Amino acid sequence: MATSPIWASRAKTRGLVLDVIRAAHASSRVELAAATGLTSATISEVVRELMNDGLVVEAGTGASRGGKPRTLVQLNPAARYSVGVQLERNTCVVVVVDLVGRQVARTSFHGPAVLPPDQALPQVAAQVEALLAATAVDRAKVLGVGLVGYGPQDRRTGTLLTPQPTEAWLNYPIAGRLAEILGLPVLLDNDAAAAAIGEYWLGAVDPTSTYGCIYMATGIGGSVVVAGEVYRGTSSNSVEIGHISIDVNGDECTCGNVGCLENYAGPSAVVRRAIAIPGLVQRLALDPTGGDFLTEFARIAAAANAGEPAARSLIEQSARYLGHAAVTMSTLFDVDTIVLAGPSFTVAGSIYQAVIQHEIDRRTFARRAHPVRVVPSINGSDAAANGGAVLVLQNELKLSANLTGQTP
C-alpha cells in the first residue's frame, strides 16, 4: 500500500479519488485503484462513502474485458454548485456551474467597476442572489464564489493592488466584503489563470500537458498550467504578458514598465488607432468619446471579419503583436498548447488564431522538437467567469472535507 503522506488524510484521499473520477468522466473501481495507487479495498470504501454523500453515482457498466463487466461511477453534477464572477472594467458576468463544471445559468450587466466598491459589490451580490434564485439551486449546495479580475492582486488577502478603474479599488478588501454580503466563501483570482484552469477542468487539454493561455478582454493577461496546476510564482501575479515590454523606448505604462504589449495589441490600442484613420469612425459607427473599449473593439473586429481593409489591417497588427507574446510564452515555458480566451477573441478569433499560429510555427525556439497548437477556448467569452467557478470546485475537491462536511 502506498505510504505517501497524502494517504494520511482521509479528506485528501477522497479529494484525489473525486478528481480522478472527474478527469475520466466515468471510471470503474479497478481503474481508480490503478490510477491512484490505492488498494482495491480502500477504493471500494471511499467510493461507497462518496456515493452515500451523493457526490458520486453509478453510471452503467464498462466494456467487458473477459470477465464480469465493471460498474462505472461518475460525479453527480447536481451534488454541488459554485458561482463565478468576472469583474471587468465595463461589464460583469455571473455564472453558476455544477460539480462537473458545466454552466447551468448566466447573467451579465454593465459597468459595476466604474462605481466605488462599496456601491458596486452590493450590485454584484444582488445579481448572484437573483441568479441562484432563478435556477432554484439549493443554497446549501453552493460551495462558494470565484471572483476574477485583472491584476495585480493579493489572493491571500483578497485585495486588488491596482487603482483601476479608480483609486477607490486600490487595496480594497474585495473578496472579504463580497463574502460578507453574500454569506458565502469568496476566492479572488486572476482572470487569465481562471480561464486557463477552466480548459483543464472541462477536458479541453491533455491533463498532463504544459499549456499557456492568452486572455484578452479590455486588457491582456496570461497564464501557464502545468499538469493541472496554475503556475503561480511568488505572489500569484505570474505570466502577465500584457505587461512585457516590446519596445524599450516605448511610452511608460500605468504599471510602471515601458512599451507594454497591452498598449500596442490591446482593444484600447486598436480603438485609438481606428479613430485616427480618416473616415473609419463614420464607416464603423465608432464613438470617439466613449470609454467602452470592448464594444468599440467588437465593431472593428466584426468589420475585419467582413473584409473591411482598414479594420482587417488593425486586427492583424494586433494579432502580430500577440504572436510575439505567444512566442515569448512558448520560449519561457516550453508549452505545447496556447489557448486564446476572453471576450475580445470572440468576434475575430479566427484571425488571431491564424496569425498567432503562423508566428509560433516560424519563430518558436523548440519548434523542431515539438509543435505548439494555438486553439480557441471552449468557454468562449465566459472563459474567466466559468474558470472562476471551476477554481472554487478545484479548491474544494482538494479539501474534500469542506465539500463533504467531514473533517480530516
C-alpha positions as CSV (number, residue, x, y, z in Angstrom):
1,M,0.0,0.0,0.0
2,A,1.3,3.5,-0.8
3,T,2.9,5.3,2.1
4,S,2.9,8.9,0.8
5,P,1.7,11.4,3.4
6,I,-1.3,12.2,1.2
7,W,-2.9,8.9,2.3
8,A,-2.7,10.1,6.0
9,S,-5.6,12.5,5.4
10,R,-8.9,10.9,4.6
11,A,-10.2,14.1,3.1
12,K,-7.2,14.3,0.7
13,T,-7.8,10.7,-0.3
14,R,-11.4,11.4,-1.1
15,G,-10.4,14.5,-3.0
16,L,-7.9,12.5,-5.0
17,V,-10.5,9.9,-6.0
18,L,-13.0,12.6,-6.9
19,D,-10.5,14.3,-9.1
20,V,-9.6,11.1,-10.9
21,I,-13.3,10.3,-11.5
22,R,-13.8,13.9,-12.8
23,A,-10.9,13.7,-15.2
24,A,-12.1,10.3,-16.6
25,H,-15.8,11.3,-16.7
26,A,-16.6,7.8,-15.7
27,S,-14.3,5.1,-14.1
28,S,-14.5,1.7,-12.6
29,R,-13.1,0.8,-9.2
30,V,-10.4,-1.2,-10.7
31,E,-9.3,1.8,-12.9
32,L,-9.4,4.1,-9.9
33,A,-7.1,1.8,-7.9
34,A,-4.7,1.7,-10.9
35,A,-4.8,5.5,-11.3
36,T,-4.4,6.4,-7.6
37,G,-2.1,3.6,-6.2
38,L,-4.7,2.8,-3.5
39,T,-5.7,-0.7,-2.7
40,S,-9.0,-2.2,-4.1
41,A,-10.4,-2.3,-0.5
42,T,-9.6,1.4,0.1
43,I,-11.1,2.4,-3.3
44,S,-14.3,0.4,-2.6
45,E,-14.7,2.1,0.9
46,V,-14.0,5.6,-0.5
47,V,-16.4,5.2,-3.4
48,R,-19.1,3.9,-1.0
49,E,-18.6,7.0,1.2
50,L,-18.8,9.3,-1.8
51,M,-22.0,7.6,-3.0
52,N,-23.5,7.9,0.4
53,D,-22.7,11.6,0.4
54,G,-24.4,11.9,-3.0
55,L,-21.2,13.1,-4.7
56,V,-20.8,10.1,-6.9
57,V,-23.4,7.9,-8.7
58,E,-23.2,4.7,-10.7
59,A,-23.1,5.2,-14.5
60,G,-23.7,1.8,-16.0
61,T,-21.1,-0.7,-17.0
62,G,-17.9,-0.6,-19.0
63,A,-16.9,-2.8,-21.9
64,S,-16.2,-6.4,-20.8
65,R,-12.5,-7.4,-20.7
66,G,-13.1,-11.1,-20.4
67,G,-14.8,-11.2,-17.1
68,K,-17.8,-9.6,-15.4
69,P,-18.5,-6.1,-16.8
70,R,-17.2,-3.4,-14.4
71,T,-19.6,-0.9,-12.8
72,L,-18.7,2.7,-13.6
73,V,-19.0,5.6,-11.3
74,Q,-19.2,9.3,-12.2
75,L,-19.6,12.6,-10.4
76,N,-23.2,13.6,-9.6
77,P,-23.5,17.0,-11.3
78,A,-26.3,18.2,-9.1
79,A,-24.4,17.4,-5.8
80,R,-22.7,20.8,-5.5
81,Y,-22.5,24.1,-7.4
82,S,-20.3,27.1,-7.5
83,V,-20.5,30.7,-8.7
84,G,-18.1,32.5,-11.0
85,V,-18.0,36.3,-11.2
86,Q,-15.9,38.1,-13.8
87,L,-15.5,41.7,-12.8
88,E,-14.4,43.7,-15.9
89,R,-14.0,47.5,-16.3
90,N,-17.2,47.9,-18.3
91,T,-19.2,44.7,-17.6
92,C,-19.7,41.9,-15.1
93,V,-20.6,38.3,-15.9
94,V,-22.0,35.9,-13.3
95,V,-22.3,32.2,-13.9
96,V,-23.4,29.2,-11.9
97,V,-21.8,25.8,-12.7
98,D,-22.4,22.3,-11.4
99,L,-19.9,19.9,-9.9
100,V,-18.6,18.8,-13.3
101,G,-18.1,22.4,-14.3
102,R,-21.0,22.8,-16.7
103,Q,-22.6,26.2,-16.8
104,V,-26.2,26.0,-15.7
105,A,-27.0,29.7,-15.5
106,R,-25.6,33.0,-16.7
107,T,-26.3,36.7,-16.5
108,S,-24.4,39.9,-17.3
109,F,-24.8,43.6,-16.5
110,H,-23.0,46.8,-17.3
111,G,-20.4,48.8,-15.5
112,P,-20.1,47.9,-11.8
113,A,-16.4,48.6,-11.7
114,V,-16.9,52.3,-12.6
115,L,-18.6,52.7,-9.3
116,P,-16.9,52.8,-5.9
117,P,-16.5,49.3,-4.5
118,D,-19.0,50.0,-1.6
119,Q,-21.6,50.6,-4.3
120,A,-20.5,48.0,-6.9
121,L,-20.2,44.9,-4.7
122,P,-23.8,45.0,-3.4
123,Q,-25.0,45.2,-7.0
124,V,-22.8,42.2,-7.8
125,A,-24.2,40.3,-4.8
126,A,-27.8,41.1,-5.8
127,Q,-27.1,39.6,-9.3
128,V,-25.6,36.5,-7.7
129,E,-28.6,36.1,-5.4
130,A,-31.1,36.6,-8.3
131,L,-29.3,34.0,-10.5
132,L,-29.3,31.4,-7.7
133,A,-33.0,32.1,-7.1
134,A,-33.9,31.8,-10.8
135,T,-32.2,28.4,-11.1
136,A,-33.7,27.1,-7.8
137,V,-30.2,25.9,-6.7
138,D,-30.2,24.8,-3.1
139,R,-28.1,27.4,-1.3
140,A,-26.6,24.7,0.9
141,K,-25.1,23.0,-2.1
142,V,-23.2,26.2,-3.2
143,L,-19.5,25.8,-2.3
144,G,-18.6,29.5,-2.9
145,V,-17.8,32.2,-5.3
146,G,-14.8,32.6,-7.6
147,L,-14.3,36.3,-8.1
148,V,-11.9,37.0,-11.0
149,G,-10.5,40.2,-12.5
150,Y,-7.3,41.9,-13.6
151,G,-4.2,42.3,-11.6
152,P,-2.0,42.8,-9.8
153,Q,-3.8,41.4,-6.8
154,D,-3.2,39.7,-3.5
155,R,-5.0,36.4,-3.4
156,R,-4.1,35.7,0.2
157,T,-5.9,38.9,1.5
158,G,-8.4,39.1,-1.3
159,T,-7.4,42.6,-2.4
160,L,-6.7,44.4,-5.7
161,L,-3.3,46.1,-5.9
162,T,-4.2,48.5,-8.7
163,P,-6.0,51.8,-8.7
164,Q,-8.1,50.8,-11.7
165,P,-10.6,51.8,-12.8
166,T,-10.5,54.3,-9.9
167,E,-8.3,54.9,-6.8
168,A,-11.1,53.6,-4.6
169,W,-10.4,50.0,-5.7
170,L,-6.7,50.1,-4.6
171,N,-6.1,47.8,-1.6
172,Y,-9.9,47.4,-1.1
173,P,-10.8,44.0,0.6
174,I,-12.9,43.0,-2.4
175,A,-13.2,39.3,-1.6
176,G,-13.9,39.7,2.1
177,R,-16.5,42.3,1.5
178,L,-18.4,40.3,-1.1
179,A,-18.2,37.2,1.2
180,E,-19.7,39.3,4.0
181,I,-22.6,40.4,1.8
182,L,-23.4,37.0,0.3
183,G,-22.6,34.8,3.3
184,L,-20.5,32.6,1.0
185,P,-16.8,32.0,0.8
186,V,-15.2,34.1,-2.0
187,L,-11.9,33.2,-3.7
188,L,-10.1,36.1,-5.6
189,D,-8.1,35.1,-8.6
190,N,-6.7,36.4,-11.9
191,D,-8.9,36.2,-14.9
192,A,-6.3,34.6,-17.1
193,A,-5.5,32.0,-14.5
194,A,-9.2,31.2,-14.1
195,A,-9.7,30.9,-17.9
196,A,-6.8,28.6,-18.2
197,I,-7.9,26.2,-15.5
198,G,-11.4,26.1,-16.9
199,E,-10.0,24.4,-20.0
200,Y,-8.3,21.8,-17.9
201,W,-11.4,21.0,-15.9
202,L,-13.6,20.5,-18.9
203,G,-11.1,18.3,-20.6
204,A,-10.2,20.6,-23.4
205,V,-6.4,20.0,-22.9
206,D,-4.3,17.0,-22.1
207,P,-4.3,16.8,-18.2
208,T,-0.6,16.0,-18.2
209,S,0.4,18.9,-20.5
210,T,2.0,22.3,-20.0
211,Y,-0.1,24.8,-21.8
212,G,-0.5,28.6,-21.9
213,C,-3.5,30.9,-22.0
214,I,-3.6,34.4,-23.5
215,Y,-6.7,36.2,-22.1
216,M,-7.9,39.3,-23.8
217,A,-10.8,41.4,-22.5
218,T,-10.3,45.2,-22.0
219,G,-6.7,44.3,-21.2
220,I,-4.3,41.4,-21.9
221,G,-3.3,38.7,-19.4
222,G,-1.6,35.3,-19.5
223,S,-1.3,32.1,-17.5
224,V,0.5,28.8,-17.7
225,V,-0.8,25.5,-16.3
226,V,1.4,22.5,-15.6
227,A,-0.3,19.2,-15.1
228,G,-3.5,20.8,-13.9
229,E,-1.9,23.4,-11.6
230,V,-1.6,27.1,-12.4
231,Y,2.0,28.3,-12.2
232,R,1.7,31.0,-9.5
233,G,5.1,32.5,-9.0
234,T,5.9,34.3,-5.7
235,S,2.7,36.3,-5.4
236,S,0.3,34.7,-8.0
237,N,0.9,37.6,-10.4
238,S,2.8,35.5,-12.9
239,V,2.8,35.4,-16.7
240,E,1.4,38.9,-17.1
241,I,2.3,39.0,-20.8
242,G,0.2,42.2,-21.3
243,H,3.0,44.0,-19.4
244,I,6.1,42.5,-21.0
245,S,8.0,45.2,-22.9
246,I,8.1,45.0,-26.6
247,D,9.6,48.5,-27.1
248,V,12.3,49.6,-24.7
249,N,11.8,53.1,-25.9
250,G,8.1,53.0,-25.6
251,D,5.8,55.1,-23.5
252,E,5.5,54.5,-19.8
253,C,2.6,52.2,-18.9
254,T,0.4,52.7,-15.8
255,C,2.0,49.5,-14.4
256,G,5.4,51.3,-14.3
257,N,7.0,49.4,-17.2
258,V,7.6,51.0,-20.7
259,G,6.5,49.8,-24.1
260,C,4.0,47.2,-22.7
261,L,2.3,44.8,-25.1
262,E,-1.1,45.8,-23.9
263,N,-0.6,49.3,-25.2
264,Y,0.2,48.0,-28.7
265,A,-2.1,45.0,-29.1
266,G,-5.0,45.5,-26.6
267,P,-8.5,46.6,-27.6
268,S,-8.0,50.2,-26.4
269,A,-4.9,50.5,-28.6
270,V,-6.8,49.1,-31.6
271,V,-9.7,51.5,-31.0
272,R,-7.3,54.5,-30.7
273,R,-5.7,53.6,-34.0
274,A,-9.1,53.2,-35.7
275,I,-10.2,56.6,-34.5
276,A,-7.1,58.1,-36.1
277,I,-7.9,56.7,-39.5
278,P,-9.9,59.2,-41.7
279,G,-13.4,58.1,-42.3
280,L,-13.3,54.9,-40.3
281,V,-15.2,56.3,-37.4
282,Q,-18.1,57.1,-39.6
283,R,-18.0,53.8,-41.6
284,L,-17.9,51.7,-38.4
285,A,-20.1,54.0,-36.3
286,L,-17.4,54.3,-33.6
287,D,-17.8,56.6,-30.6
288,P,-14.5,58.5,-30.3
289,T,-15.6,59.9,-26.9
290,G,-16.8,56.7,-25.3
291,G,-14.9,54.6,-22.8
292,D,-16.4,51.2,-23.6
293,F,-13.4,49.8,-25.5
294,L,-14.9,46.3,-25.6
295,T,-17.9,47.4,-27.6
296,E,-15.9,49.6,-30.0
297,F,-13.4,46.9,-30.4
298,A,-16.1,44.3,-31.3
299,R,-17.3,46.6,-34.1
300,I,-13.8,46.8,-35.5
301,A,-13.4,43.0,-35.3
302,A,-16.7,42.4,-37.0
303,A,-15.7,44.8,-39.8
304,A,-12.4,42.9,-40.1
305,N,-14.3,39.6,-40.5
306,A,-16.5,41.2,-43.1
307,G,-13.4,42.2,-45.1
308,E,-13.2,45.9,-44.4
309,P,-9.5,46.6,-45.3
310,A,-8.6,49.1,-42.6
311,A,-10.3,47.2,-39.9
312,R,-8.6,43.9,-41.1
313,S,-5.2,45.6,-41.0
314,L,-5.8,46.8,-37.4
315,I,-6.8,43.4,-36.2
316,E,-3.9,41.7,-38.0
317,Q,-1.4,44.2,-36.5
318,S,-2.8,43.4,-33.0
319,A,-2.5,39.7,-33.7
320,R,1.1,40.0,-34.8
321,Y,2.0,41.7,-31.5
322,L,0.2,38.9,-29.7
323,G,2.1,36.4,-31.8
324,H,5.3,38.0,-30.5
325,A,4.0,37.5,-26.9
326,A,3.0,33.9,-27.7
327,V,6.5,33.1,-28.9
328,T,7.9,34.6,-25.7
329,M,5.5,32.5,-23.6
330,S,6.4,29.3,-25.6
331,T,10.2,30.0,-25.2
332,L,10.0,30.7,-21.5
333,F,7.7,27.8,-20.5
334,D,8.0,25.3,-23.4
335,V,4.3,24.9,-23.7
336,D,2.6,22.5,-26.1
337,T,-0.7,24.5,-26.5
338,I,-1.7,28.1,-26.3
339,V,-5.4,28.8,-25.6
340,L,-7.0,32.1,-26.7
341,A,-9.7,33.1,-24.2
342,G,-11.8,36.1,-23.4
343,P,-14.5,38.3,-24.9
344,S,-12.1,40.2,-27.2
345,F,-11.3,36.9,-29.1
346,T,-15.0,36.2,-29.6
347,V,-15.6,38.0,-32.9
348,A,-12.3,37.9,-34.7
349,G,-10.8,34.9,-33.0
350,S,-10.1,33.1,-36.3
351,I,-7.9,36.0,-37.5
352,Y,-6.0,36.0,-34.2
353,Q,-5.6,32.2,-34.2
354,A,-4.2,32.1,-37.8
355,V,-1.7,34.9,-37.3
356,I,-0.5,33.8,-33.9
357,Q,-0.1,30.2,-35.1
358,H,1.9,31.5,-38.1
359,E,4.3,33.4,-35.7
360,I,4.6,30.3,-33.4
361,D,5.4,28.0,-36.3
362,R,8.2,30.1,-37.7
363,R,9.7,31.6,-34.5
364,T,9.3,29.3,-31.5
365,F,12.7,28.1,-30.1
366,A,11.7,24.5,-29.7
367,R,9.7,24.2,-33.0
368,R,11.9,21.3,-34.2
369,A,11.3,19.4,-31.0
370,H,7.5,19.6,-30.9
371,P,4.6,21.6,-32.3
372,V,2.7,24.2,-30.4
373,R,-1.0,24.4,-31.1
374,V,-2.9,27.7,-30.9
375,V,-6.6,26.9,-30.1
376,P,-9.7,28.9,-29.1
377,S,-11.2,28.5,-25.6
378,I,-14.1,26.1,-25.3
379,N,-15.6,28.5,-22.9
380,G,-15.7,31.5,-25.3
381,S,-16.3,34.9,-23.9
382,D,-17.3,33.4,-20.5
383,A,-13.9,31.7,-20.0
384,A,-12.9,33.8,-17.0
385,A,-16.3,33.6,-15.2
386,N,-16.6,29.8,-15.8
387,G,-13.0,29.4,-14.7
388,G,-13.6,31.3,-11.5
389,A,-16.3,28.9,-10.6
390,V,-14.1,26.0,-11.5
391,L,-11.3,27.3,-9.3
392,V,-13.7,27.0,-6.4
393,L,-14.6,23.4,-7.3
394,Q,-10.9,22.6,-7.7
395,N,-10.0,24.1,-4.4
396,E,-12.8,22.2,-2.6
397,L,-12.0,19.0,-4.3
398,K,-8.5,19.1,-2.9
399,L,-10.0,19.9,0.6
400,S,-12.7,17.3,0.3
401,A,-13.7,17.6,3.9
402,N,-15.1,21.0,3.2
403,L,-17.1,19.6,0.2
404,T,-18.5,16.6,2.2
405,G,-18.8,18.1,5.6
406,Q,-16.3,15.8,7.2
407,T,-13.1,16.6,9.0
408,P,-9.7,15.2,8.1
